[in-house]
Amino acid sequence: MPNVSTPERPSAVTLPPTAPKIRITAGLGTARQKTWNLRRPVTFIGASRLAHIVLAKEDVSRAHCIIVNTGRDVLLKDLHSTNGIRRNGKRGDLMILDDGDVLRLGDTTIQIAIQVLGLGPGDTDTGIRYRDPLALPESVVLHRPDSFDHWTVERAVTIIGSRPCVSIQLDHPDVSLVHAALVCIGGSLAVFDLSSGTGTWVNGRRETLAALSPGDCLKVGPFEMVVAGAARSAASPQNATGEVAIGAGLGEDHSAALEAELKARVLELERREQQLEEEKAAVEAARAAIENDRRALEQQALALGEARARLDVEPELMSWCGLRPQPKATDNRQ
């Protein structure tokens, strides 16, 4: 298990200048009204004292939800909380937030204010649109190098944890129920630690929020996962009819990463095949040794039988020769 006392380094994941500005207000119109300006890419909300926004209420889970600023959109992800989240009266799991939305976390009401920055001077609308904001621009493959386990990540927010209902379940005591979140920031993949007990590690370093690239090693508890493909640095453009532009989704880096993954798996299969052959040879050698021991035991049994037969014949020979065995001397002293 990693050394959880290792200091965390500052995250290199930042929002672009054109990212939406977010302000949330809890308890609007009450004496306990409080407002936060969210300037970080991921904001963690819950009853845990480690959350960015602490709502110490019985009906709010310790890890209740996160708000993700992707740089273009604002997303809300329920962390499989007990009472869930309602957006404008409707319960959801992963949602796009708009200015003026009202959230309900248990009995707590949160008002959302979002300012979307307009086009700068000289910028024009080209008519290019982007795919679903709730999906990654390109899917990402995570695989464990020591097994055949792998996961394809397609959503803009994906949860890793030991809870059975999460997208990537890792069943181990060192993995928290909701351990980390894979998020899309600026069109690229990043991982955000949800204040887990043992931390989230990228390439041997404990991280709070870190970008992920092909070949990076992501460690959660004792599980190591290699990133075989990552989202492009910009969302894949679509034309006005919604069709993806030719070549936009191919991603040479992604294809090369998949090819590298296939080669690694072939090498792993060859290594395991060689290991099985060595184990088979060891089993055959052990079987031959057992057979030799069995034959040696049979020979010993025959020798013991012959010795016993001789012991049975000697008294008869002595009697036939008129010899009697000498009685053993006894001590008659009182």
Stockholm file with secondary structure:
# STOCKHOLM 1.0

chainA/1-334         MPNVSTPERPSAVTLPPTAPKIRITAGLGTARQKTWNLRRPVTFIGASRLAHIVLAKEDVSRAHCIIVNTGRDVLLKDLHSTNGIRRNGKRGDLMILDDGDVLRLGDTTIQIAIQVLGLGPGDTDTGIRYRDPLALPESVVLHRPDSFDHWTVERAVTIIGSRPCVSIQLDHPDVSLVHAALVCIGGSLAVFDLSSGTGTWVNGRRETLAALSPGDCLKVGPFEMVVAGAARSAASPQNATGEVAIGAGLGEDHSAALEAELKARVLELERREQQLEEEKAAVEAARAAIENDRRALEQQALALGEARARLDVEPELMSWCGLRPQPKATDNRQ
#=GR chainA/1-334 SS CCCTTSCCCCCCCCCCTTSCEEEEEESTTSTTCEEEEECSSEEEEESSTTSSEECCCTTSCSSCEEEEECSSCEEEEECSCSSCCEETTEECSEEECCTTCEEEETTEEEEEEEECCCCCTTCCCCCCEESCTTEEEEEEEEECTTSSCEEEEEESEEEEESSTTSSEECCSTTSCTTCEEEEEETTEEEEEECSCSSCEEETTEEESEEECCTTCEEEETTEEEEECCCCCSSCCEECTTSCBCTTTTTCHHHHHHHHHHHHHHHHHHHHHHHHHHHHHHHHHHHHHHHHHHHHHHHHHHHHHHHHHHHHHHHHHHHHHTTCCCCCCCCCCCC
#=GC SS_cons         CCCTTSCCCCCCCCCCTTSCEEEEEESTTSTTCEEEEECSSEEEEESSTTSSEECCCTTSCSSCEEEEECSSCEEEEECSCSSCCEETTEECSEEECCTTCEEEETTEEEEEEEECCCCCTTCCCCCCEESCTTEEEEEEEEECTTSSCEEEEEESEEEEESSTTSSEECCSTTSCTTCEEEEEETTEEEEEECSCSSCEEETTEEESEEECCTTCEEEETTEEEEECCCCCSSCCEECTTSCBCTTTTTCHHHHHHHHHHHHHHHHHHHHHHHHHHHHHHHHHHHHHHHHHHHHHHHHHHHHHHHHHHHHHHHHHHHHHTTCCCCCCCCCCCC
//
